[in-house]
Amino acid sequence: MSKLLIVGTVAFDAIETPFGKTDKILGGAATYIGLSASHFNVNSAIVSVIGEDFPETYLTMLQKHNINIDGIETVKGGKTFFWKGKYHNDLNSRDTLDTQLNVLADFNPIVPENYKDAAVVMLGNLHPNIQMSVINQMTKRPKLIVLDTMNFWMDSTWDELMEVIKKVDVITINDEEARQLTNEYSLVKAAQKIHEMGPAYVVIKKGEHGALLFHKGQVFFAPALPLEEVFDPTGAGDTFAGGLSGYIAKTEDISFENMKNAVIYGSNLASFCVEKFGTERMEQLSKEEVKNRLLQFKQLTQFEIELQ
C-alpha cells in the first residue's frame, strides 16, 4: 500500500456564516486533507504541531480514521494555531477576524522515519520554508508531490515559494491566486506559465464553479455539484486536495487520464465538506454516500451527441 505524507495545520477555527456561527472547533488544512484521504484506505500520516490545549479526543478521532499521528508534535505549555473568520452572503469571500499563530510560529517539521519514503507528499498551505524542509527530509524522490499555497505567501515569501514550486509535480490554487502568480488574466495562459515554473499538473479551483486541470496542453474541467445547502466553505479546498492526493496514493497512477479521476474524487468529497460546520460532515461520511454522489457527478457530466 502506498504511503501518503500530509503536511499542514491541525488547528482551531471559529467560523461565522449567514447560517450560523461556532465557537472554537477543529480545523486546519492537514485535518481536512487527512479526513478526505482516509476514504481511500491509504497509509497516511500527518506532520503538524499543536499546543497542550488541543483535546485528546480530536487526536483519537484522527487515529480512528487510520491516520498516523506520530508526526504531530505537541508543544508543552503552547497554544494551538487559531483562525477566526466571517463569510459574506455569497460564501465566496470572507474576512479574517483573528489569526493566532501560536505554536505554528516556530514549527520545525519532523517527518517520521517510516514515512520518509512516502510515494505521495501533500504539502498543505504553510510557509514555503516548512514545505521545503519536508521535501528535503524525504529519502527518495516521491512519485508525486502536491502543493497547495495561497496569495499570502505570494505577497510575503515570493522567492521561497518559487523554489518550492520548482520541486513539485502538482499545484492546486484558486483562480485569483493563479492570476496573481502569473500576471495573466486568462487561466489558460496562467497555467502555461505555471508549467514553466515546474509543475507538470496545474489545478485551478473555481469554488462553486468547479476546477480546471491542465497538463501539457490538455485541459479537463470538473464541475462542482449544485447543492441545496451550503453551510460552511471552510476546508473545502483542503478536502479537495485530500481527495486528489488520496486517490493518487491508492491507484499509484499519475497519468493525465487518472488525474482526471482524482480531480473528480476531490470535487466529490469537497461537496460534502461544505454541508456542515467544520469537520463534522467529513467525520461522519460513509462510503455509500461517497459512491452515490459520484454517480450524481457522472450523470451531471455525461452526455451523448451526434457530430454532424
C-alpha positions as protocol buffer text, in pm:
chain_id: "A"
residue {
  index: 1
  type: MET
  ca { x: 0 y: 0 z: 0 }
}
residue {
  index: 2
  type: SER
  ca { x: 136 y: 343 z: -97 }
}
residue {
  index: 3
  type: LYS
  ca { x: 217 y: 589 z: 179 }
}
residue {
  index: 4
  type: LEU
  ca { x: 71 y: 941 z: 181 }
}
residue {
  index: 5
  type: LEU
  ca { x: 251 y: 1209 z: 383 }
}
residue {
  index: 6
  type: ILE
  ca { x: 37 y: 1512 z: 472 }
}
residue {
  index: 7
  type: VAL
  ca { x: 193 y: 1836 z: 594 }
}
residue {
  index: 8
  type: GLY
  ca { x: -23 y: 2121 z: 721 }
}
residue {
  index: 9
  type: THR
  ca { x: -201 y: 2279 z: 1013 }
}
residue {
  index: 10
  type: VAL
  ca { x: -404 y: 2098 z: 1277 }
}
residue {
  index: 11
  type: ALA
  ca { x: -587 y: 2386 z: 1434 }
}
residue {
  index: 12
  type: PHE
  ca { x: -884 y: 2557 z: 1592 }
}
residue {
  index: 13
  type: ASP
  ca { x: -1131 y: 2762 z: 1388 }
}
residue {
  index: 14
  type: ALA
  ca { x: -1416 y: 2992 z: 1486 }
}
residue {
  index: 15
  type: ILE
  ca { x: -1649 y: 3047 z: 1194 }
}
residue {
  index: 16
  type: GLU
  ca { x: -1942 y: 3274 z: 1116 }
}
residue {
  index: 17
  type: THR
  ca { x: -2155 y: 3237 z: 803 }
}
residue {
  index: 18
  type: PRO
  ca { x: -2500 y: 3371 z: 710 }
}
residue {
  index: 19
  type: PHE
  ca { x: -2636 y: 3042 z: 851 }
}
residue {
  index: 20
  type: GLY
  ca { x: -2483 y: 3047 z: 1196 }
}
residue {
  index: 21
  type: LYS
  ca { x: -2161 y: 3069 z: 1395 }
}
residue {
  index: 22
  type: THR
  ca { x: -1937 y: 2842 z: 1601 }
}
residue {
  index: 23
  type: ASP
  ca { x: -1707 y: 2872 z: 1898 }
}
residue {
  index: 24
  type: LYS
  ca { x: -1365 y: 2707 z: 1871 }
}
residue {
  index: 25
  type: ILE
  ca { x: -1395 y: 2390 z: 1664 }
}
residue {
  index: 26
  type: LEU
  ca { x: -1150 y: 2152 z: 1499 }
}
residue {
  index: 27
  type: GLY
  ca { x: -994 y: 2284 z: 1178 }
}
residue {
  index: 28
  type: GLY
  ca { x: -664 y: 2306 z: 992 }
}
residue {
  index: 29
  type: ALA
  ca { x: -556 y: 2210 z: 641 }
}
residue {
  index: 30
  type: ALA
  ca { x: -395 y: 1879 z: 742 }
}
residue {
  index: 31
  type: THR
  ca { x: -709 y: 1776 z: 933 }
}
residue {
  index: 32
  type: TYR
  ca { x: -933 y: 1820 z: 629 }
}
residue {
  index: 33
  type: ILE
  ca { x: -678 y: 1663 z: 392 }
}
residue {
  index: 34
  type: GLY
  ca { x: -636 y: 1361 z: 620 }
}
residue {
  index: 35
  type: LEU
  ca { x: -1009 y: 1301 z: 671 }
}
residue {
  index: 36
  type: SER
  ca { x: -1068 y: 1326 z: 297 }
}
residue {
  index: 37
  type: ALA
  ca { x: -780 y: 1095 z: 204 }
}
residue {
  index: 38
  type: SER
  ca { x: -894 y: 839 z: 462 }
}
residue {
  index: 39
  type: HIS
  ca { x: -1174 y: 736 z: 224 }
}
residue {
  index: 40
  type: PHE
  ca { x: -916 y: 557 z: 9 }
}
residue {
  index: 41
  type: ASN
  ca { x: -777 y: 337 z: 289 }
}
residue {
  index: 42
  type: VAL
  ca { x: -424 y: 461 z: 223 }
}
residue {
  index: 43
  type: ASN
  ca { x: -138 y: 450 z: 474 }
}
residue {
  index: 44
  type: SER
  ca { x: -134 y: 820 z: 566 }
}
residue {
  index: 45
  type: ALA
  ca { x: 42 y: 1032 z: 827 }
}
residue {
  index: 46
  type: ILE
  ca { x: 14 y: 1396 z: 931 }
}
residue {
  index: 47
  type: VAL
  ca { x: 312 y: 1619 z: 1011 }
}
residue {
  index: 48
  type: SER
  ca { x: 198 y: 1919 z: 1215 }
}
residue {
  index: 49
  type: VAL
  ca { x: 222 y: 2094 z: 1552 }
}
residue {
  index: 50
  type: ILE
  ca { x: -32 y: 2155 z: 1831 }
}
residue {
  index: 51
  type: GLY
  ca { x: -35 y: 2303 z: 2178 }
}
residue {
  index: 52
  type: GLU
  ca { x: -123 y: 2145 z: 2511 }
}
residue {
  index: 53
  type: ASP
  ca { x: -471 y: 2292 z: 2476 }
}
residue {
  index: 54
  type: PHE
  ca { x: -555 y: 2051 z: 2191 }
}
residue {
  index: 55
  type: PRO
  ca { x: -810 y: 1789 z: 2306 }
}
residue {
  index: 56
  type: GLU
  ca { x: -702 y: 1424 z: 2307 }
}
residue {
  index: 57
  type: THR
  ca { x: -1044 y: 1334 z: 2164 }
}
residue {
  index: 58
  type: TYR
  ca { x: -954 y: 1506 z: 1835 }
}
residue {
  index: 59
  type: LEU
  ca { x: -632 y: 1305 z: 1803 }
}
residue {
  index: 60
  type: THR
  ca { x: -824 y: 985 z: 1880 }
}
residue {
  index: 61
  type: MET
  ca { x: -1073 y: 1072 z: 1606 }
}
residue {
  index: 62
  type: LEU
  ca { x: -790 y: 1108 z: 1353 }
}
residue {
  index: 63
  type: GLN
  ca { x: -649 y: 771 z: 1457 }
}
residue {
  index: 64
  type: LYS
  ca { x: -994 y: 612 z: 1417 }
}
residue {
  index: 65
  type: HIS
  ca { x: -978 y: 729 z: 1055 }
}
residue {
  index: 66
  type: ASN
  ca { x: -649 y: 533 z: 1021 }
}
residue {
  index: 67
  type: ILE
  ca { x: -435 y: 848 z: 1015 }
}
residue {
  index: 68
  type: ASN
  ca { x: -91 y: 813 z: 1173 }
}
residue {
  index: 69
  type: ILE
  ca { x: -29 y: 1099 z: 1421 }
}
residue {
  index: 70
  type: ASP
  ca { x: 334 y: 1026 z: 1516 }
}
residue {
  index: 71
  type: GLY
  ca { x: 439 y: 1337 z: 1322 }
}
residue {
  index: 72
  type: ILE
  ca { x: 208 y: 1570 z: 1517 }
}
residue {
  index: 73
  type: GLU
  ca { x: 427 y: 1747 z: 1773 }
}
residue {
  index: 74
  type: THR
  ca { x: 274 y: 1869 z: 2099 }
}
residue {
  index: 75
  type: VAL
  ca { x: 444 y: 2177 z: 2246 }
}
residue {
  index: 76
  type: LYS
  ca { x: 426 y: 2177 z: 2624 }
}
residue {
  index: 77
  type: GLY
  ca { x: 262 y: 2493 z: 2754 }
}
residue {
  index: 78
  type: GLY
  ca { x: 191 y: 2603 z: 2396 }
}
residue {
  index: 79
  type: LYS
  ca { x: -132 y: 2709 z: 2232 }
}
residue {
  index: 80
  type: THR
  ca { x: -266 y: 2564 z: 1908 }
}
residue {
  index: 81
  type: PHE
  ca { x: -294 y: 2774 z: 1590 }
}
residue {
  index: 82
  type: PHE
  ca { x: -627 y: 2960 z: 1581 }
}
residue {
  index: 83
  type: TRP
  ca { x: -817 y: 3128 z: 1296 }
}
residue {
  index: 84
  type: LYS
  ca { x: -1145 y: 3320 z: 1315 }
}
residue {
  index: 85
  type: GLY
  ca { x: -1334 y: 3429 z: 1006 }
}
residue {
  index: 86
  type: LYS
  ca { x: -1667 y: 3563 z: 884 }
}
residue {
  index: 87
  type: TYR
  ca { x: -1811 y: 3474 z: 542 }
}
residue {
  index: 88
  type: HIS
  ca { x: -2010 y: 3716 z: 330 }
}
residue {
  index: 89
  type: ASN
  ca { x: -2354 y: 3628 z: 191 }
}
residue {
  index: 90
  type: ASP
  ca { x: -2210 y: 3480 z: -130 }
}
residue {
  index: 91
  type: LEU
  ca { x: -1985 y: 3246 z: 76 }
}
residue {
  index: 92
  type: ASN
  ca { x: -1705 y: 3306 z: -176 }
}
residue {
  index: 93
  type: SER
  ca { x: -1550 y: 3595 z: 15 }
}
residue {
  index: 94
  type: ARG
  ca { x: -1463 y: 3622 z: 382 }
}
residue {
  index: 95
  type: ASP
  ca { x: -1299 y: 3848 z: 638 }
}
residue {
  index: 96
  type: THR
  ca { x: -1030 y: 3719 z: 871 }
}
residue {
  index: 97
  type: LEU
  ca { x: -1118 y: 3848 z: 1218 }
}
residue {
  index: 98
  type: ASP
  ca { x: -832 y: 3692 z: 1413 }
}
residue {
  index: 99
  type: THR
  ca { x: -521 y: 3484 z: 1342 }
}
residue {
  index: 100
  type: GLN
  ca { x: -307 y: 3349 z: 1626 }
}
residue {
  index: 101
  type: LEU
  ca { x: -1 y: 3158 z: 1501 }
}
residue {
  index: 102
  type: ASN
  ca { x: 90 y: 3037 z: 1850 }
}
residue {
  index: 103
  type: VAL
  ca { x: 299 y: 2714 z: 1822 }
}
residue {
  index: 104
  type: LEU
  ca { x: 297 y: 2739 z: 1442 }
}
residue {
  index: 105
  type: ALA
  ca { x: 529 y: 3041 z: 1463 }
}
residue {
  index: 106
  type: ASP
  ca { x: 828 y: 2819 z: 1550 }
}
residue {
  index: 107
  type: PHE
  ca { x: 720 y: 2499 z: 1375 }
}
residue {
  index: 108
  type: ASN
  ca { x: 1007 y: 2278 z: 1261 }
}
residue {
  index: 109
  type: PRO
  ca { x: 851 y: 1979 z: 1082 }
}
residue {
  index: 110
  type: ILE
  ca { x: 997 y: 1635 z: 1153 }
}
residue {
  index: 111
  type: VAL
  ca { x: 895 y: 1359 z: 915 }
}
residue {
  index: 112
  type: PRO
  ca { x: 860 y: 1019 z: 1089 }
}
residue {
  index: 113
  type: GLU
  ca { x: 1131 y: 776 z: 971 }
}
residue {
  index: 114
  type: ASN
  ca { x: 883 y: 526 z: 826 }
}
residue {
  index: 115
  type: TYR
  ca { x: 722 y: 797 z: 607 }
}
residue {
  index: 116
  type: LYS
  ca { x: 1040 y: 942 z: 457 }
}
residue {
  index: 117
  type: ASP
  ca { x: 987 y: 711 z: 160 }
}
residue {
  index: 118
  type: ALA
  ca { x: 620 y: 809 z: 104 }
}
residue {
  index: 119
  type: ALA
  ca { x: 508 y: 776 z: -257 }
}
residue {
  index: 120
  type: VAL
  ca { x: 284 y: 1083 z: -239 }
}
residue {
  index: 121
  type: VAL
  ca { x: 351 y: 1402 z: -41 }
}
residue {
  index: 122
  type: MET
  ca { x: 69 y: 1653 z: 8 }
}
residue {
  index: 123
  type: LEU
  ca { x: 209 y: 1992 z: 111 }
}
residue {
  index: 124
  type: GLY
  ca { x: -78 y: 2181 z: 271 }
}
residue {
  index: 125
  type: ASN
  ca { x: -95 y: 2559 z: 284 }
}
residue {
  index: 126
  type: LEU
  ca { x: 202 y: 2663 z: 502 }
}
residue {
  index: 127
  type: HIS
  ca { x: 517 y: 2876 z: 492 }
}
residue {
  index: 128
  type: PRO
  ca { x: 727 y: 2764 z: 189 }
}
residue {
  index: 129
  type: ASN
  ca { x: 1030 y: 2706 z: 414 }
}
residue {
  index: 130
  type: ILE
  ca { x: 834 y: 2444 z: 608 }
}
residue {
  index: 131
  type: GLN
  ca { x: 725 y: 2281 z: 282 }
}
residue {
  index: 132
  type: MET
  ca { x: 1083 y: 2277 z: 154 }
}
residue {
  index: 133
  type: SER
  ca { x: 1209 y: 2128 z: 481 }
}
residue {
  index: 134
  type: VAL
  ca { x: 973 y: 1834 z: 435 }
}
residue {
  index: 135
  type: ILE
  ca { x: 1081 y: 1779 z: 72 }
}
residue {
  index: 136
  type: ASN
  ca { x: 1446 y: 1778 z: 185 }
}
residue {
  index: 137
  type: GLN
  ca { x: 1376 y: 1514 z: 453 }
}
residue {
  index: 138
  type: MET
  ca { x: 1246 y: 1256 z: 203 }
}
residue {
  index: 139
  type: THR
  ca { x: 1495 y: 973 z: 150 }
}
residue {
  index: 140
  type: LYS
  ca { x: 1389 y: 928 z: -213 }
}
residue {
  index: 141
  type: ARG
  ca { x: 1201 y: 1137 z: -466 }
}
residue {
  index: 142
  type: PRO
  ca { x: 826 y: 1084 z: -409 }
}
residue {
  index: 143
  type: LYS
  ca { x: 624 y: 966 z: -707 }
}
residue {
  index: 144
  type: LEU
  ca { x: 410 y: 1277 z: -671 }
}
residue {
  index: 145
  type: ILE
  ca { x: 446 y: 1599 z: -471 }
}
residue {
  index: 146
  type: VAL
  ca { x: 130 y: 1810 z: -450 }
}
residue {
  index: 147
  type: LEU
  ca { x: 147 y: 2173 z: -335 }
}
residue {
  index: 148
  type: ASP
  ca { x: -131 y: 2393 z: -203 }
}
residue {
  index: 149
  type: THR
  ca { x: -48 y: 2757 z: -143 }
}
residue {
  index: 150
  type: MET
  ca { x: -219 y: 3098 z: -130 }
}
residue {
  index: 151
  type: ASN
  ca { x: -178 y: 3467 z: -210 }
}
residue {
  index: 152
  type: PHE
  ca { x: -43 y: 3546 z: 140 }
}
residue {
  index: 153
  type: TRP
  ca { x: 277 y: 3353 z: 61 }
}
residue {
  index: 154
  type: MET
  ca { x: 299 y: 3517 z: -283 }
}
residue {
  index: 155
  type: ASP
  ca { x: 290 y: 3855 z: -110 }
}
residue {
  index: 156
  type: SER
  ca { x: 535 y: 3779 z: 170 }
}
residue {
  index: 157
  type: THR
  ca { x: 768 y: 3492 z: 67 }
}
residue {
  index: 158
  type: TRP
  ca { x: 788 y: 3508 z: -314 }
}
residue {
  index: 159
  type: ASP
  ca { x: 1146 y: 3378 z: -358 }
}
residue {
  index: 160
  type: GLU
  ca { x: 1099 y: 3086 z: -116 }
}
residue {
  index: 161
  type: LEU
  ca { x: 769 y: 2993 z: -280 }
}
residue {
  index: 162
  type: MET
  ca { x: 929 y: 2988 z: -626 }
}
residue {
  index: 163
  type: GLU
  ca { x: 1192 y: 2742 z: -501 }
}
residue {
  index: 164
  type: VAL
  ca { x: 922 y: 2506 z: -371 }
}
residue {
  index: 165
  type: ILE
  ca { x: 714 y: 2535 z: -690 }
}
residue {
  index: 166
  type: LYS
  ca { x: 1020 y: 2419 z: -891 }
}
residue {
  index: 167
  type: LYS
  ca { x: 1021 y: 2091 z: -700 }
}
residue {
  index: 168
  type: VAL
  ca { x: 653 y: 1990 z: -711 }
}
residue {
  index: 169
  type: ASP
  ca { x: 452 y: 1791 z: -964 }
}
residue {
  index: 170
  type: VAL
  ca { x: 106 y: 1932 z: -895 }
}
residue {
  index: 171
  type: ILE
  ca { x: -2 y: 2275 z: -772 }
}
residue {
  index: 172
  type: THR
  ca { x: -357 y: 2350 z: -656 }
}
residue {
  index: 173
  type: ILE
  ca { x: -458 y: 2716 z: -630 }
}
residue {
  index: 174
  type: ASN
  ca { x: -770 y: 2920 z: -693 }
}
residue {
  index: 175
  type: ASP
  ca { x: -829 y: 3137 z: -998 }
}
residue {
  index: 176
  type: GLU
  ca { x: -742 y: 3463 z: -820 }
}
residue {
  index: 177
  type: GLU
  ca { x: -412 y: 3316 z: -697 }
}
residue {
  index: 178
  type: ALA
  ca { x: -326 y: 3177 z: -1042 }
}
residue {
  index: 179
  type: ARG
  ca { x: -368 y: 3525 z: -1188 }
}
residue {
  index: 180
  type: GLN
  ca { x: -156 y: 3683 z: -914 }
}
residue {
  index: 181
  type: LEU
  ca { x: 118 y: 3421 z: -955 }
}
residue {
  index: 182
  type: THR
  ca { x: 148 y: 3481 z: -1330 }
}
residue {
  index: 183
  type: ASN
  ca { x: 11 y: 3830 z: -1403 }
}
residue {
  index: 184
  type: GLU
  ca { x: -213 y: 3664 z: -1663 }
}
residue {
  index: 185
  type: TYR
  ca { x: -590 y: 3708 z: -1665 }
}
residue {
  index: 186
  type: SER
  ca { x: -651 y: 3410 z: -1897 }
}
residue {
  index: 187
  type: LEU
  ca { x: -637 y: 3092 z: -1688 }
}
residue {
  index: 188
  type: VAL
  ca { x: -507 y: 2900 z: -1991 }
}
residue {
  index: 189
  type: LYS
  ca { x: -211 y: 3137 z: -2020 }
}
residue {
  index: 190
  type: ALA
  ca { x: -168 y: 3134 z: -1642 }
}
residue {
  index: 191
  type: ALA
  ca { x: -147 y: 2754 z: -1643 }
}
residue {
  index: 192
  type: GLN
  ca { x: 113 y: 2762 z: -1921 }
}
residue {
  index: 193
  type: LYS
  ca { x: 330 y: 3000 z: -1718 }
}
residue {
  index: 194
  type: ILE
  ca { x: 296 y: 2786 z: -1405 }
}
residue {
  index: 195
  type: HIS
  ca { x: 402 y: 2477 z: -1604 }
}
residue {
  index: 196
  type: GLU
  ca { x: 720 y: 2666 z: -1693 }
}
residue {
  index: 197
  type: MET
  ca { x: 784 y: 2722 z: -1321 }
}
residue {
  index: 198
  type: GLY
  ca { x: 800 y: 2345 z: -1261 }
}
residue {
  index: 199
  type: PRO
  ca { x: 470 y: 2162 z: -1201 }
}
residue {
  index: 200
  type: ALA
  ca { x: 358 y: 1911 z: -1466 }
}
residue {
  index: 201
  type: TYR
  ca { x: -3 y: 1943 z: -1348 }
}
residue {
  index: 202
  type: VAL
  ca { x: -185 y: 2266 z: -1262 }
}
residue {
  index: 203
  type: VAL
  ca { x: -521 y: 2252 z: -1085 }
}
residue {
  index: 204
  type: ILE
  ca { x: -708 y: 2582 z: -1071 }
}
residue {
  index: 205
  type: LYS
  ca { x: -1001 y: 2579 z: -829 }
}
residue {
  index: 206
  type: LYS
  ca { x: -1303 y: 2797 z: -901 }
}
residue {
  index: 207
  type: GLY
  ca { x: -1507 y: 2733 z: -587 }
}
residue {
  index: 208
  type: GLU
  ca { x: -1873 y: 2667 z: -664 }
}
residue {
  index: 209
  type: HIS
  ca { x: -1783 y: 2671 z: -1036 }
}
residue {
  index: 210
  type: GLY
  ca { x: -1562 y: 2360 z: -1026 }
}
residue {
  index: 211
  type: ALA
  ca { x: -1195 y: 2305 z: -1107 }
}
residue {
  index: 212
  type: LEU
  ca { x: -969 y: 2303 z: -1412 }
}
residue {
  index: 213
  type: LEU
  ca { x: -685 y: 2055 z: -1469 }
}
residue {
  index: 214
  type: PHE
  ca { x: -402 y: 2146 z: -1708 }
}
residue {
  index: 215
  type: HIS
  ca { x: -126 y: 1916 z: -1837 }
}
residue {
  index: 216
  type: LYS
  ca { x: 93 y: 1951 z: -2149 }
}
residue {
  index: 217
  type: GLY
  ca { x: -166 y: 2144 z: -2348 }
}
residue {
  index: 218
  type: GLN
  ca { x: -454 y: 1922 z: -2233 }
}
residue {
  index: 219
  type: VAL
  ca { x: -740 y: 2064 z: -2027 }
}
residue {
  index: 220
  type: PHE
  ca { x: -1006 y: 1891 z: -1816 }
}
residue {
  index: 221
  type: PHE
  ca { x: -1295 y: 2056 z: -1632 }
}
residue {
  index: 222
  type: ALA
  ca { x: -1458 y: 1908 z: -1324 }
}
residue {
  index: 223
  type: PRO
  ca { x: -1784 y: 2074 z: -1221 }
}
residue {
  index: 224
  type: ALA
  ca { x: -1891 y: 2145 z: -867 }
}
residue {
  index: 225
  type: LEU
  ca { x: -2211 y: 1964 z: -778 }
}
residue {
  index: 226
  type: PRO
  ca { x: -2506 y: 2205 z: -736 }
}
residue {
  index: 227
  type: LEU
  ca { x: -2604 y: 2169 z: -369 }
}
residue {
  index: 228
  type: GLU
  ca { x: -2928 y: 2254 z: -194 }
}
residue {
  index: 229
  type: GLU
  ca { x: -2749 y: 2378 z: 116 }
}
residue {
  index: 230
  type: VAL
  ca { x: -2402 y: 2517 z: 179 }
}
residue {
  index: 231
  type: PHE
  ca { x: -2330 y: 2595 z: 543 }
}
residue {
  index: 232
  type: ASP
  ca { x: -1956 y: 2648 z: 564 }
}
residue {
  index: 233
  type: PRO
  ca { x: -1696 y: 2652 z: 284 }
}
residue {
  index: 234
  type: THR
  ca { x: -1403 y: 2634 z: 528 }
}
residue {
  index: 235
  type: GLY
  ca { x: -1174 y: 2345 z: 441 }
}
residue {
  index: 236
  type: ALA
  ca { x: -1337 y: 2268 z: 106 }
}
residue {
  index: 237
  type: GLY
  ca { x: -1013 y: 2334 z: -85 }
}
residue {
  index: 238
  type: ASP
  ca { x: -816 y: 2116 z: 157 }
}
residue {
  index: 239
  type: THR
  ca { x: -1078 y: 1841 z: 131 }
}
residue {
  index: 240
  type: PHE
  ca { x: -1042 y: 1861 z: -248 }
}
residue {
  index: 241
  type: ALA
  ca { x: -663 y: 1826 z: -215 }
}
residue {
  index: 242
  type: GLY
  ca { x: -705 y: 1530 z: 20 }
}
residue {
  index: 243
  type: GLY
  ca { x: -934 y: 1356 z: -226 }
}
residue {
  index: 244
  type: LEU
  ca { x: -693 y: 1416 z: -513 }
}
residue {
  index: 245
  type: SER
  ca { x: -379 y: 1304 z: -328 }
}
residue {
  index: 246
  type: GLY
  ca { x: -555 y: 1013 z: -156 }
}
residue {
  index: 247
  type: TYR
  ca { x: -685 y: 876 z: -484 }
}
residue {
  index: 248
  type: ILE
  ca { x: -340 y: 901 z: -646 }
}
residue {
  index: 249
  type: ALA
  ca { x: -178 y: 730 z: -346 }
}
residue {
  index: 250
  type: LYS
  ca { x: -429 y: 446 z: -376 }
}
residue {
  index: 251
  type: THR
  ca { x: -406 y: 398 z: -754 }
}
residue {
  index: 252
  type: GLU
  ca { x: -32 y: 482 z: -795 }
}
residue {
  index: 253
  type: ASP
  ca { x: -114 y: 612 z: -1143 }
}
residue {
  index: 254
  type: ILE
  ca { x: -8 y: 966 z: -1232 }
}
residue {
  index: 255
  type: SER
  ca { x: -128 y: 967 z: -1593 }
}
residue {
  index: 256
  type: PHE
  ca { x: -348 y: 1253 z: -1718 }
}
residue {
  index: 257
  type: GLU
  ca { x: -645 y: 1017 z: -1752 }
}
residue {
  index: 258
  type: ASN
  ca { x: -616 y: 905 z: -1391 }
}
residue {
  index: 259
  type: MET
  ca { x: -553 y: 1258 z: -1268 }
}
residue {
  index: 260
  type: LYS
  ca { x: -895 y: 1345 z: -1414 }
}
residue {
  index: 261
  type: ASN
  ca { x: -1048 y: 1083 z: -1185 }
}
residue {
  index: 262
  type: ALA
  ca { x: -853 y: 1224 z: -891 }
}
residue {
  index: 263
  type: VAL
  ca { x: -993 y: 1572 z: -957 }
}
residue {
  index: 264
  type: ILE
  ca { x: -1347 y: 1433 z: -971 }
}
residue {
  index: 265
  type: TYR
  ca { x: -1293 y: 1246 z: -643 }
}
residue {
  index: 266
  type: GLY
  ca { x: -1160 y: 1565 z: -487 }
}
residue {
  index: 267
  type: SER
  ca { x: -1461 y: 1764 z: -605 }
}
residue {
  index: 268
  type: ASN
  ca { x: -1694 y: 1491 z: -483 }
}
residue {
  index: 269
  type: LEU
  ca { x: -1553 y: 1490 z: -130 }
}
residue {
  index: 270
  type: ALA
  ca { x: -1539 y: 1871 z: -114 }
}
residue {
  index: 271
  type: SER
  ca { x: -1912 y: 1880 z: -188 }
}
residue {
  index: 272
  type: PHE
  ca { x: -1977 y: 1702 z: 143 }
}
residue {
  index: 273
  type: CYS
  ca { x: -1740 y: 1920 z: 346 }
}
residue {
  index: 274
  type: VAL
  ca { x: -1948 y: 2237 z: 294 }
}
residue {
  index: 275
  type: GLU
  ca { x: -2272 y: 2083 z: 419 }
}
residue {
  index: 276
  type: LYS
  ca { x: -2194 y: 2130 z: 790 }
}
residue {
  index: 277
  type: PHE
  ca { x: -1966 y: 2345 z: 1003 }
}
residue {
  index: 278
  type: GLY
  ca { x: -1602 y: 2246 z: 1034 }
}
residue {
  index: 279
  type: THR
  ca { x: -1505 y: 1880 z: 1001 }
}
residue {
  index: 280
  type: GLU
  ca { x: -1839 y: 1743 z: 1125 }
}
residue {
  index: 281
  type: ARG
  ca { x: -1961 y: 1616 z: 788 }
}
residue {
  index: 282
  type: MET
  ca { x: -1627 y: 1461 z: 692 }
}
residue {
  index: 283
  type: GLU
  ca { x: -1601 y: 1276 z: 1024 }
}
residue {
  index: 284
  type: GLN
  ca { x: -1935 y: 1103 z: 969 }
}
residue {
  index: 285
  type: LEU
  ca { x: -1919 y: 1044 z: 593 }
}
residue {
  index: 286
  type: SER
  ca { x: -1996 y: 690 z: 476 }
}
residue {
  index: 287
  type: LYS
  ca { x: -1859 y: 505 z: 174 }
}
residue {
  index: 288
  type: GLU
  ca { x: -2214 y: 461 z: 44 }
}
residue {
  index: 289
  type: GLU
  ca { x: -2273 y: 836 z: 45 }
}
residue {
  index: 290
  type: VAL
  ca { x: -1949 y: 895 z: -144 }
}
residue {
  index: 291
  type: LYS
  ca { x: -2040 y: 630 z: -402 }
}
residue {
  index: 292
  type: ASN
  ca { x: -2393 y: 765 z: -455 }
}
residue {
  index: 293
  type: ARG
  ca { x: -2269 y: 1120 z: -506 }
}
residue {
  index: 294
  type: LEU
  ca { x: -2005 y: 1001 z: -751 }
}
residue {
  index: 295
  type: LEU
  ca { x: -2293 y: 866 z: -960 }
}
residue {
  index: 296
  type: GLN
  ca { x: -2450 y: 1213 z: -946 }
}
residue {
  index: 297
  type: PHE
  ca { x: -2124 y: 1363 z: -1075 }
}
residue {
  index: 298
  type: LYS
  ca { x: -2123 y: 1110 z: -1356 }
}
residue {
  index: 299
  type: GLN
  ca { x: -2481 y: 1193 z: -1454 }
}
residue {
  index: 300
  type: LEU
  ca { x: -2403 y: 1564 z: -1435 }
}
residue {
  index: 301
  type: THR
  ca { x: -2121 y: 1540 z: -1688 }
}
residue {
  index: 302
  type: GLN
  ca { x: -2217 y: 1251 z: -1914 }
}
residue {
  index: 303
  type: PHE
  ca { x: -2387 y: 1313 z: -2247 }
}
residue {
  index: 304
  type: GLU
  ca { x: -2413 y: 1167 z: -2594 }
}
residue {
  index: 305
  type: ILE
  ca { x: -2405 y: 1383 z: -2902 }
}
residue {
  index: 306
  type: GLU
  ca { x: -2401 y: 1310 z: -3271 }
}
residue {
  index: 307
  type: LEU
  ca { x: -2142 y: 1511 z: -3457 }
}
residue {
  index: 308
  type: GLN
  ca { x: -2291 y: 1643 z: -3782 }
}
